[in-house]
Amino acid sequence: MNRLTTLQRMLLVEETSAYTYVTLAQLPLLSYVKKMADHREEHFVPEEIPVEVLAVKTVWEALTDQEQKYCHWLTAACWAGSTICLDQTSPYSRTIFDMFQKLFHSHSLDELKEGVDELVWKRFLTYVVQFYGNMGNYLSFGDSKFLPRCTQEEFAKIVLKFPDPQVEALWESCGPHIFSLQENERELSLPPKGVSTYYSDNITQEDIDFVGEFLNEKKIDPENTRLWKLSDDVYELRYAAVKPIVGEESYKGKTIKFVSEFSEPLSKVVEYLEKALPYVANDNQKQMLLKYIDSFNNGSIEDHKDSQRWWIKDKGPVVETNIGFIETYRDPAGVRGEWEGWTAIVNKPMSEKFSVMVSNAEKLIELLPWPKEFEKDVFLRPDFTSLEVVSFGSSGIPAGINIPNYNDIRQNEGFKNVSLGNVLRAGKSGEKQPFLLEEDQVPFDVHGSEAFEVQVGIHELLGHGSGKLLSVDSEGNFNFDRNTINPLTNKPVESWYLPGQTWNSQFGGMGQTVEECRAECCGLFLCYNKDIFNIFGLDEETGREVAYINWLSMARKGLMAVEFYSPETEKWRQAHMQARFAILNVLREAGEGLVTLESDAEGNTAIRLDKSKIETVGMKAVGDFLRKLNVYKATADVKSMTEMYSAYCKVGPEYLTLREEVLSKKKPRRVFVQAHSEIVDDKVVLTEFEPTYEGYVQSILAHFPQH
């Protein structure tokens, strides 16, 4: 018995209780070993990742020479800036990226593969594709660290196969960190509970709030910054800018220093934007690019805001783009933006239905369950287009976008909605889906894509595009009647946004998931409307079936959301999935058999949605919940929002048990291989790549030829 290893003893104890020779003193160790093994399994990359092409060649060939060159240089700018995402993800993402780029630019995949076991090679390349697809070693959708399935020794043999001092030095720096999974490394979060490169390791929430107060007083937006704590009394605010920034200010007995960073990638962004200038289609595009250039040169968010003002004025362009520090999902405090740059070509036939939706927007918004006093005084009709993505340089690719996120612009000047058509169309598998009843499998497969398109359309335009923030400016002027009645209390409103306060500054990290929840609820609330059916070309029978699948899909996603909850930290890692989980609980709470969870003889859980009760029980439940979300948001009522939303997001024993089933049935998220353009003999040549691991690596090498 003494020859048995601890692991062998652990396995014997695990298999049968008949083996009693393990001492009680060993049990805590065995429990720890098993717990660590379970954690590692949850963080391993899948055995295989679906790779899909973002097809764009057909619409690309319809562009003029001028439009192709405009799109080409914008695409180059998007990719040049996207390496910033590496530094915004983890301390070792850039080193890993540099190592892979040096390795694959120096040696072909065939050379590296030669003599390597087939399974080991596949697992190595799966990790590489997962890393490139997320621009870092943490999932962009879920914020958890992922690990290779091959061993560190097997991984090293491939990386170090050919002598190269640079690769060897990079491996020595990052190799162990690729495989490590300490408790504080498992997910992106505020240190010490997790990893965040938006902040120094010694930062606290109190520090973030303190600097946030300073920024609010100075009316400085923090989207393009990172924050370091140099000592108890000294902070360093790092602005993304090409030009040096040097300065400091005293605030309440402490010092806040200002410096710049990311000069190298942003200088390339500026260079490529300047090369795009000769090919603009109009003055709006020219002024937009000039303001982008000013913003990235000087680190000015005000200049970036001006770029967005010109952008929303550029109605119906053939080539669409947006660049900057946009979404704040990955910042634990919810205020600092991740780099995002994309270019796309407008799909005119698909855009026509969205144009009709915009024309009907005021009428549809009136149907939402809150008084007109809580809606914008004037709905600023946005551009709403369906786009074919040419490039998306960030850590992930969404299905739809509603920007800019600057509330002062959104409320008073407008915004744009885009639906990413070639992203929406990708991924229909025809496979049997978990957590659905057998009777729902075929309708879900037939109408799933249509339901998603309808939901995205309503979510972006009527969800994110609706609602008013009640506020007072620095001169004491209110943007609402002080006698406005709060429909939740039947008393005059008692709170609003003060000068310098924004949605993000007040609601912080919770704000993103709450806003996604509000938009998702708008999709559910309006998808049975006959005008929506007409807009999307659906007759009433088909429209009702699509709407049913939309509700069913939302409930299913709510159940599957528990994958993105970390029991150890009691933290949600993904804003959209947390929102869907809250909605599932709203639907279950409604009762009357609207939504129930059933289990078959094999223990497979499925969602049953009573179609006959959606428009009665379901609509009332969602409407009541949506009204609260909108009113709490409008009145800056952080306390009430936190109490309500936290209750719906609480993961109890039932869901923790279901989480094991969800994890066992989860499917890997696909990655998109994107086309690459280059200028040859004064003509832009577009190259698409095969939807394989090899094709994906080739595309990355093309996008980043200098690394």
Rosetta blueprint (number, residue, H / E / L):
1 M L
2 N L
3 R L
4 L L
5 T L
6 T H
7 L H
8 Q H
9 R H
10 M H
11 L H
12 L H
13 V H
14 E H
15 E H
16 T L
17 S L
18 A L
19 Y L
20 T L
21 Y L
22 V L
23 T L
24 L H
25 A H
26 Q H
27 L H
28 P H
29 L H
30 L H
31 S H
32 Y H
33 V H
34 K H
35 K H
36 M H
37 A H
38 D H
39 H H
40 R H
41 E H
42 E H
43 H H
44 F E
45 V L
46 P L
47 E L
48 E L
49 I L
50 P L
51 V E
52 E E
53 V E
54 L L
55 A L
56 V L
57 K H
58 T H
59 V H
60 W H
61 E H
62 A L
63 L L
64 T L
65 D H
66 Q H
67 E H
68 Q H
69 K H
70 Y H
71 C H
72 H H
73 W H
74 L H
75 T H
76 A H
77 A H
78 C H
79 W H
80 A H
81 G H
82 S H
83 T L
84 I H
85 C H
86 L H
87 D H
88 Q L
89 T L
90 S L
91 P L
92 Y L
93 S H
94 R H
95 T H
96 I H
97 F H
98 D H
99 M H
100 F H
101 Q H
102 K H
103 L H
104 F H
105 H H
106 S H
107 H L
108 S L
109 L H
110 D H
111 E H
112 L H
113 K H
114 E L
115 G L
116 V L
117 D L
118 E H
119 L H
120 V H
121 W H
122 K H
123 R H
124 F H
125 L H
126 T H
127 Y H
128 V H
129 V H
130 Q H
131 F H
132 Y H
133 G H
134 N H
135 M L
136 G L
137 N L
138 Y E
139 L L
140 S L
141 F L
142 G L
143 D L
144 S E
145 K E
146 F L
147 L E
148 P L
149 R L
150 C L
151 T L
152 Q H
153 E H
154 E H
155 F H
156 A H
157 K H
158 I H
159 V H
160 L L
161 K L
162 F L
163 P L
164 D L
165 P H
166 Q H
167 V H
168 E H
169 A H
170 L H
171 W H
172 E H
173 S H
174 C H
175 G H
176 P H
177 H H
178 I H
179 F H
180 S L
181 L L
182 Q L
183 E H
184 N H
185 E H
186 R L
187 E E
188 L E
189 S L
190 L L
191 P L
192 P L
193 K L
194 G L
195 V E
196 S L
197 T L
198 Y L
199 Y E
200 S L
201 D L
202 N L
203 I L
204 T L
205 Q H
206 E H
207 D H
208 I H
209 D H
210 F H
211 V H
212 G H
213 E H
214 F H
215 L H
216 N H
217 E H
218 K H
219 K L
220 I L
221 D L
222 P L
223 E L
224 N L
225 T E
226 R E
227 L E
228 W E
229 K E
230 L E
231 S E
232 D L
233 D L
234 V E
235 Y E
236 E E
237 L E
238 R E
239 Y E
240 A E
241 A L
242 V L
243 K L
244 P L
245 I L
246 V L
247 G E
248 E E
249 E E
250 S E
251 Y E
252 K L
253 G L
254 K E
255 T E
256 I E
257 K E
258 F E
259 V E
260 S E
261 E E
262 F L
263 S H
264 E H
265 P H
266 L H
267 S H
268 K H
269 V H
270 V H
271 E H
272 Y H
273 L H
274 E H
275 K H
276 A H
277 L H
278 P H
279 Y H
280 V L
281 A L
282 N L
283 D H
284 N H
285 Q H
286 K H
287 Q H
288 M H
289 L H
290 L H
291 K H
292 Y H
293 I H
294 D H
295 S H
296 F H
297 N H
298 N H
299 G L
300 S L
301 I H
302 E H
303 D H
304 H H
305 K H
306 D H
307 S H
308 Q H
309 R H
310 W H
311 W H
312 I H
313 K H
314 D L
315 K L
316 G L
317 P L
318 V L
319 V E
320 E E
321 T E
322 N E
323 I E
324 G E
325 F E
326 I E
327 E E
328 T L
329 Y L
330 R L
331 D L
332 P L
333 A L
334 G L
335 V L
336 R L
337 G L
338 E E
339 W E
340 E E
341 G E
342 W E
343 T E
344 A E
345 I E
346 V E
347 N L
348 K H
349 P H
350 M H
351 S H
352 E H
353 K H
354 F H
355 S H
356 V H
357 M H
358 V H
359 S H
360 N L
361 A H
362 E H
363 K H
364 L H
365 I H
366 E L
367 L L
368 L L
369 P L
370 W L
371 P L
372 K H
373 E H
374 F H
375 E L
376 K L
377 D L
378 V L
379 F L
380 L L
381 R L
382 P L
383 D E
384 F E
385 T E
386 S E
387 L E
388 E E
389 V E
390 V E
391 S E
392 F E
393 G E
394 S L
395 S L
396 G L
397 I L
398 P L
399 A L
400 G E
401 I E
402 N E
403 I E
404 P L
405 N L
406 Y L
407 N H
408 D H
409 I H
410 R H
411 Q H
412 N H
413 E L
414 G L
415 F L
416 K E
417 N E
418 V E
419 S E
420 L E
421 G H
422 N H
423 V H
424 L H
425 R L
426 A L
427 G L
428 K L
429 S L
430 G L
431 E L
432 K L
433 Q L
434 P L
435 F E
436 L E
437 L L
438 E H
439 E H
440 D H
441 Q H
442 V H
443 P H
444 F H
445 D H
446 V H
447 H H
448 G H
449 S H
450 E H
451 A H
452 F H
453 E H
454 V H
455 Q H
456 V H
457 G H
458 I H
459 H H
460 E H
461 L H
462 L H
463 G H
464 H L
465 G L
466 S L
467 G L
468 K L
469 L L
470 L L
471 S E
472 V E
473 D L
474 S L
475 E L
476 G L
477 N L
478 F E
479 N L
480 F L
481 D L
482 R L
483 N L
484 T L
485 I E
486 N E
487 P L
488 L L
489 T L
490 N L
491 K E
492 P E
493 V L
494 E L
495 S L
496 W L
497 Y E
498 L L
499 P L
500 G L
501 Q L
502 T L
503 W H
504 N H
505 S H
506 Q H
507 F H
508 G H
509 G H
510 M H
511 G H
512 Q H
513 T H
514 V H
515 E H
516 E H
517 C H
518 R H
519 A H
520 E H
521 C H
522 C H
523 G H
524 L H
525 F H
526 L H
527 C L
528 Y L
529 N L
530 K H
531 D H
532 I H
533 F H
534 N H
535 I H
536 F L
537 G L
538 L L
539 D L
540 E H
541 E H
542 T H
543 G H
544 R H
545 E H
546 V H
547 A H
548 Y H
549 I H
550 N H
551 W H
552 L H
553 S H
554 M H
555 A H
556 R H
557 K H
558 G H
559 L H
560 M H
561 A H
562 V H
563 E H
564 F H
565 Y E
566 S E
567 P L
568 E L
569 T L
570 E L
571 K E
572 W E
573 R L
574 Q L
575 A H
576 H H
577 M H
578 Q H
579 A H
580 R H
581 F H
582 A H
583 I H
584 L H
585 N H
586 V H
587 L H
588 R H
589 E H
590 A L
591 G L
592 E L
593 G L
594 L L
595 V E
596 T E
597 L E
598 E E
599 S E
600 D L
601 A L
602 E L
603 G L
604 N L
605 T E
606 A E
607 I E
608 R E
609 L E
610 D L
611 K H
612 S H
613 K H
614 I H
615 E H
616 T H
617 V H
618 G H
619 M H
620 K H
621 A H
622 V H
623 G H
624 D H
625 F H
626 L H
627 R H
628 K H
629 L H
630 N H
631 V H
632 Y H
633 K H
634 A H
635 T L
636 A L
637 D L
638 V H
639 K H
640 S H
641 M H
642 T H
643 E H
644 M H
645 Y H
646 S H
647 A H
648 Y H
649 C L
650 K L
651 V L
652 G L
653 P H
654 E H
655 Y H
656 L H
657 T H
658 L H
659 R H
660 E H
661 E H
662 V H
663 L H
664 S H
665 K H
666 K L
667 K L
668 P L
669 R L
670 R L
671 V E
672 F E
673 V E
674 Q L
675 A L
676 H E
677 S E
678 E E
679 I E
680 V E
681 D L
682 D L
683 K E
684 V E
685 V E
686 L E
687 T E
688 E L
689 F L
690 E L
691 P L
692 T L
693 Y H
694 E H
695 G H
696 Y H
697 V H
698 Q H
699 S H
700 I H
701 L H
702 A H
703 H H
704 F L
705 P L
706 Q L
707 H L
